[in-house]
Amino acid sequence: MNATLLDGEKLASKIRNELSKRVALLSNQGIVVGLGTILVGDDGPSERYVAMKHADCEEVGIKSYHRALNGSISQAQLEAVVDEFNNNSSIHSYLIQLPLPSHLDEARILLRVHPDKDVDGLHPTNLGKLVMGADGPLPCTPAGILELLVDNQVPIEGKHVVIIGRGLTIGRPLSLLLAMKRPNCNAAVTVVHTGVADLAKYTKQADILIAAAGKADIVTKEMVKEGACVVGAGVSRDGKKLLSDVSESVAQVAQWVTPRLGGVGPMTRAMLLVNGVLACERYNGLSWVDNQYYNSQQDMYTANK
């Protein structure tokens, strides 16, 4: 079987193009979308990732705010910067790039972010909204995976989804999202992890298999049902090389599969921009679905309603 590649780069480009129209409409009303980042220390991959986010912002017309902080910064000093971002009305949403240096209380810092400005959608308040099915920012990677599946017309409703990984950023919120009774979700979801003895027992039952364990090649073709959709959402590194959770051999049996590069990653960044624009719209009392300026495209980004 020659699998169809789930091209995240292509879809992310389409989303950025649509967002640029929305940002332009806001600009015509005198509203400038502001998105911020806080980076602590000099971690190379984090620096590169933040730079990519700001390049994305520039492409769609979002104004970027960035604070690069010394890795030896104290807890109190970092909390003061978070408070500054919370109180800056020009910054509608922002993120604190992880990981933080080990001497800082990461959970305490993340809880200090105002939920309305949580562009990652991972604040407990926003995760609670996801559980309730209430309006709020969706976690970026789960939202990006959903958009990628929908855009490629992968059947989801009533299908069996197996997720490898129970982490806060992908596995847990994605399992909630895909199981909800909402358009393009409503699936039967099973969550497993690396502590499960026989992963293949579960993965071979999956219509859609999503690997988010951060362990290279944890999914091989022998673990995949023929005709399934396989998404590699977890990554690890071998030196400078980025490795996927999904072996390239999976393409021999799957009907859809993400590429090693250009699958989920670009979608995560695209959905971060979506959350940023939505935060600005909410702050200004606008709704992407209901506002008169946007009714011509009211079917876009249904996962974020």
C-alpha positions as CSV (number, residue, x, y, z in Angstrom):
1,M,0.0,0.0,0.0
2,N,1.3,3.4,-0.9
3,A,0.3,5.7,2.0
4,T,-1.0,9.2,1.5
5,L,1.3,11.7,3.3
6,L,-0.4,14.0,5.8
7,D,1.3,17.2,4.7
8,G,1.4,19.5,7.7
9,E,3.5,22.1,5.9
10,K,0.9,22.5,3.1
11,L,-2.0,22.8,5.5
12,A,-0.2,25.1,7.9
13,S,0.6,27.4,5.0
14,K,-3.1,27.5,4.1
15,I,-4.1,28.3,7.6
16,R,-1.5,31.1,7.8
17,N,-2.9,32.5,4.6
18,E,-6.4,32.5,6.0
19,L,-5.2,34.0,9.3
20,S,-3.5,36.9,7.4
21,K,-6.9,37.8,6.1
22,R,-8.4,37.8,9.5
23,V,-5.5,39.8,10.9
24,A,-5.9,42.4,8.1
25,L,-9.7,42.7,8.9
26,L,-8.8,43.4,12.5
27,S,-6.1,45.9,11.5
28,N,-8.7,47.7,9.4
29,Q,-10.7,48.2,12.7
30,G,-7.6,49.6,14.4
31,I,-6.9,46.3,16.2
32,V,-3.3,44.9,16.2
33,V,-3.0,41.3,17.3
34,G,-0.2,40.9,19.8
35,L,1.5,37.5,20.7
36,G,4.4,37.2,23.1
37,T,7.1,34.7,24.1
38,I,9.2,34.4,27.2
39,L,12.5,32.4,26.8
40,V,14.7,31.6,29.8
41,G,18.3,30.5,29.2
42,D,20.1,29.7,26.0
43,D,18.8,26.3,25.0
44,G,19.5,26.0,21.3
45,P,16.4,24.1,20.2
46,S,14.1,26.4,22.2
47,E,15.8,29.5,20.7
48,R,15.2,28.1,17.2
49,Y,11.6,27.2,17.9
50,V,10.8,30.6,19.3
51,A,12.4,32.2,16.3
52,M,10.2,30.2,14.0
53,K,7.1,31.3,15.9
54,H,8.0,34.9,15.5
55,A,8.7,34.4,11.8
56,D,5.2,32.9,11.5
57,C,3.8,35.9,13.3
58,E,5.5,38.3,10.9
59,E,4.1,36.3,7.9
60,V,0.5,36.8,9.0
61,G,0.8,40.3,10.4
62,I,0.8,39.5,14.1
63,K,3.0,41.8,16.3
64,S,5.5,39.8,18.3
65,Y,6.7,40.6,21.8
66,H,9.7,38.7,23.1
67,R,11.6,38.6,26.4
68,A,14.9,36.7,26.5
69,L,16.0,36.1,30.1
70,N,19.2,35.0,31.7
71,G,19.1,31.3,32.8
72,S,20.0,32.3,36.3
73,I,16.9,34.5,36.8
74,S,15.1,34.0,40.1
75,Q,11.6,32.7,40.6
76,A,10.4,36.1,41.8
77,Q,12.0,37.9,38.8
78,L,10.4,35.5,36.3
79,E,7.1,35.9,38.0
80,A,7.4,39.6,37.7
81,V,7.9,39.3,33.9
82,V,4.8,37.0,33.7
83,D,2.8,39.6,35.6
84,E,4.1,42.3,33.1
85,F,2.8,40.2,30.2
86,N,-0.5,39.6,31.9
87,N,-1.0,43.3,32.4
88,N,0.1,44.4,29.0
89,S,-3.1,45.0,27.0
90,S,-1.2,45.0,23.7
91,I,-0.2,41.3,24.3
92,H,-3.4,39.3,23.8
93,S,-1.7,35.9,24.3
94,Y,1.7,34.5,25.1
95,L,3.7,31.5,26.0
96,I,6.6,30.6,28.3
97,Q,8.9,28.4,26.3
98,L,9.7,25.1,28.0
99,P,11.8,23.6,29.5
100,L,12.7,26.1,32.2
101,P,16.0,25.8,34.2
102,S,15.7,23.2,37.0
103,H,15.9,25.8,39.8
104,L,12.6,27.3,38.7
105,D,9.1,26.0,39.7
106,E,7.7,25.3,36.3
107,A,4.2,24.5,37.4
108,R,4.0,27.6,39.6
109,I,5.1,29.8,36.6
110,L,2.6,28.3,34.2
111,L,-0.3,28.7,36.7
112,R,0.6,32.4,36.9
113,V,-0.2,32.9,33.2
114,H,-3.7,34.5,32.8
115,P,-6.0,31.9,31.3
116,D,-7.3,34.4,28.7
117,K,-3.7,34.8,27.5
118,D,-2.8,31.2,27.5
119,V,-1.9,30.7,23.8
120,D,-0.9,27.0,24.4
121,G,-4.3,26.1,25.8
122,L,-2.7,24.2,28.6
123,H,-3.7,26.2,31.7
124,P,-5.9,24.2,34.0
125,T,-8.8,26.6,33.4
126,N,-8.6,26.0,29.7
127,L,-8.2,22.3,30.0
128,G,-11.2,22.4,32.3
129,K,-13.1,24.1,29.5
130,L,-12.1,21.4,27.1
131,V,-13.5,18.8,29.5
132,M,-16.7,20.7,29.7
133,G,-16.9,21.4,26.0
134,A,-16.9,25.1,26.7
135,D,-15.4,27.8,24.4
136,G,-11.6,28.3,24.9
137,P,-8.2,27.8,23.4
138,L,-7.5,24.2,22.4
139,P,-4.0,22.8,23.1
140,C,-2.1,23.5,19.9
141,T,-0.8,20.0,19.0
142,P,-4.1,18.2,19.5
143,A,-5.9,20.9,17.6
144,G,-3.4,20.7,14.8
145,I,-3.7,16.9,14.6
146,L,-7.4,17.1,14.3
147,E,-7.2,19.7,11.6
148,L,-4.7,17.5,9.7
149,L,-7.0,14.5,9.9
150,V,-10.1,16.5,8.8
151,D,-8.3,18.2,5.9
152,N,-7.2,14.8,4.6
153,Q,-10.7,13.4,5.0
154,V,-9.7,10.7,7.4
155,P,-12.8,9.2,9.0
156,I,-12.9,9.9,12.7
157,E,-16.5,9.7,14.0
158,G,-17.2,6.2,15.4
159,K,-13.7,5.0,14.6
160,H,-11.2,3.5,17.1
161,V,-8.4,5.9,17.9
162,V,-5.4,4.6,19.9
163,I,-3.0,7.1,21.4
164,I,0.4,6.1,22.6
165,G,1.3,8.6,25.3
166,R,-0.5,10.3,28.2
167,G,1.4,13.6,28.4
168,L,-0.1,16.9,29.2
169,T,0.7,18.5,25.9
170,I,-0.6,15.8,23.5
171,G,-2.0,12.5,24.8
172,R,-4.3,13.6,27.6
173,P,-6.0,16.6,25.9
174,L,-6.1,14.8,22.5
175,S,-8.0,11.8,24.0
176,L,-10.5,14.2,25.5
177,L,-10.9,16.1,22.2
178,L,-11.4,13.1,19.9
179,A,-13.8,11.4,22.3
180,M,-16.1,14.4,22.5
181,K,-19.5,14.5,20.8
182,R,-18.7,17.2,18.3
183,P,-18.2,17.4,14.6
184,N,-15.2,15.4,13.3
185,C,-14.6,13.8,16.7
186,N,-17.0,11.3,18.5
187,A,-14.4,8.5,18.3
188,A,-13.8,5.5,20.6
189,V,-10.4,6.4,22.2
190,T,-7.9,4.1,23.9
191,V,-4.8,5.6,25.6
192,V,-1.7,3.5,26.2
193,H,1.8,4.3,27.1
194,T,5.4,2.9,27.2
195,G,4.6,1.1,30.5
196,V,2.1,-1.2,28.7
197,A,3.7,-4.6,28.1
198,D,2.2,-5.4,24.7
199,L,1.6,-2.2,22.8
200,A,0.9,-4.1,19.5
201,K,-2.1,-5.7,21.1
202,Y,-3.8,-2.3,21.1
203,T,-2.2,-0.6,18.2
204,K,-3.3,-3.3,15.7
205,Q,-6.9,-2.5,16.6
206,A,-6.6,1.2,15.7
207,D,-8.3,2.8,12.7
208,I,-6.3,5.9,13.7
209,L,-3.0,5.4,15.6
210,I,-1.3,8.5,17.1
211,A,2.2,8.1,18.6
212,A,3.1,10.7,21.2
213,A,5.7,9.0,23.3
214,G,8.9,10.7,22.3
215,K,10.6,7.4,21.5
216,A,12.0,6.9,18.1
217,D,10.4,4.2,15.9
218,I,8.2,3.0,18.8
219,V,5.6,2.2,16.0
220,T,6.7,-0.3,13.3
221,K,4.7,-1.7,10.4
222,E,4.0,-4.9,12.3
223,M,2.0,-2.9,14.9
224,V,-0.3,-1.3,12.4
225,K,-3.6,-2.5,10.9
226,E,-3.6,-2.4,7.1
227,G,-5.4,0.7,5.9
228,A,-5.0,2.6,9.2
229,C,-4.1,6.3,9.6
230,V,-0.8,6.7,11.6
231,V,0.3,10.1,13.0
232,G,3.7,10.6,14.5
233,A,3.2,13.3,17.1
234,G,6.2,12.5,19.3
235,V,9.8,13.3,18.5
236,S,13.3,12.6,19.9
237,R,16.8,13.6,18.9
238,D,19.9,11.7,17.7
239,G,22.4,14.6,17.9
240,K,20.9,17.2,15.6
241,K,18.7,14.8,13.7
242,L,15.0,14.8,14.6
243,L,13.5,11.4,14.9
244,S,9.8,10.4,14.7
245,D,7.9,8.0,16.9
246,V,6.8,6.3,13.7
247,S,9.1,4.1,11.6
248,E,9.2,4.9,7.9
249,S,8.2,1.3,7.2
250,V,4.7,2.0,8.4
251,A,4.0,3.7,5.0
252,Q,3.9,0.1,3.5
253,V,0.7,-0.8,5.4
254,A,-1.0,2.5,6.4
255,Q,-3.4,4.4,4.2
256,W,-2.3,7.7,5.6
257,V,0.9,8.6,7.5
258,T,2.7,11.7,8.6
259,P,6.2,12.3,7.2
260,R,9.2,12.3,9.5
261,L,9.4,16.1,9.0
262,G,6.6,18.5,8.1
263,G,3.7,16.6,9.6
264,V,2.5,17.6,13.1
265,G,5.2,20.2,13.9
266,P,4.0,22.9,11.4
267,M,0.4,22.3,12.5
268,T,1.3,23.0,16.2
269,R,2.8,26.3,15.2
270,A,-0.2,27.1,13.0
271,M,-2.7,26.5,15.7
272,L,-0.7,28.6,18.1
273,L,-1.3,31.5,15.7
274,V,-5.0,30.6,15.5
275,N,-5.2,30.7,19.3
276,G,-3.4,34.0,19.3
277,V,-5.9,35.6,16.8
278,L,-8.8,34.1,18.7
279,A,-7.5,35.6,22.0
280,C,-7.4,39.0,20.4
281,E,-10.9,38.6,19.0
282,R,-12.3,37.6,22.4
283,Y,-10.5,40.5,24.1
284,N,-12.2,42.9,21.6
285,G,-15.6,41.3,21.9
286,L,-15.5,39.7,18.5
287,S,-16.4,36.2,17.4
288,W,-14.9,34.4,14.5
289,V,-18.1,32.5,13.9
290,D,-20.7,35.2,14.6
291,N,-19.0,38.5,13.7
292,Q,-20.3,40.2,10.6
293,Y,-16.8,40.7,9.2
294,Y,-16.2,36.9,9.2
295,N,-19.5,35.3,8.2
296,S,-18.2,34.6,4.7
297,Q,-15.8,32.0,6.2
298,Q,-17.7,30.9,9.3
299,D,-16.9,27.3,8.6
300,M,-13.2,27.7,9.1
301,Y,-11.4,26.3,12.2
302,T,-14.5,24.5,13.6
303,A,-12.3,22.8,16.1
304,N,-11.8,26.1,17.9
305,K,-15.5,27.0,18.3
